[in-house]
């Protein structure tokens, strides 16, 4: 299936299912609207799945890894060697995403999209496009064909996981330096300044922040990505794991699965996905507001209201894992809570 074929399969939300869900939500034994975003979330998930009373059982976090040539510009507090080391930490179950996924009962799928060293482990899905992207401060991150290849790889990962059982998917990332391409994507698409978008990532100092801003500014000037063309933006200033997450989002939307979007890097992928397929936007659930500077601007562009605000900035899918439990709770409220008539409670409204 080509990328365009997949995009054409993304349908509007099911209005009938949403109406049924909303009517039941309004009849549950509570004041209308008193559970806030949990109510609207249950209605959204009904529209996504076409099931007015959806049960969420199979929760999947897809964490995609890739390296970035722009690290050569001194934009990160950590060297690129940390990326494969952290991937192996995921494999051994010792990272934050493993702990939180276990906490919410989700399985973690680890994907090598473009780590700059060879990783051979049966627990890592190998979709490597290349050994890291090129330095975006000097030229395009990747070729147009590699951008398509990365998206198609993400699609294939989600398709395979749906076959194993998947009710909801959460996005995650790992890649030293990946807040730089994410900031470049956000600045390119929103038109906002690099200074407004760019934060400290994993914790760089003031001098490092200035190097990062300069590198991103140079990347935009050198590459001149077309803000109306998501593929062009991805190819010129993106990352392989960002392309993979883009494909994961599009595949989930095409198969009517809710997508819980993690933080800064995952939201950059969501922006690419929505640029390519505006119909995918209603399938997105923003997990949290990242501490990373420009994340709120990105959420506003996507018109998404985050579920959590915990000053998190780790990535890996950690915020999205926590939000999975809220999505499951929202569906349980709608499905398991009694209505006024069922409970024999008077509805005074």
Secondary structure by P-SEA (a helix, b strand, c coil): ccaaaaaaacccccaaaaaaaaaaaaacccccccaaaaaaaaaaaaaaaccccccccbbbbbbbbbcccccccccccccaaaaaaaaaaaaacccaaaaaaaaabbbbbbbbcccccccccccccccccccccccccccccccaaaaaaaaaaaaaaaaaaaaacccbbbbbcccccaaaaaaaaaaaaacccccccccccccccaaaaaaaaaaaaaaaaacccccccaaaaaaccccaaaaaaaaaaaaaaaaccccccccaaaaaaaaaaaaacccccccccccccccccaaaaaaaaaccccccccccccccaaaaaaaaaaaaaaaaaaccccccccccccccc
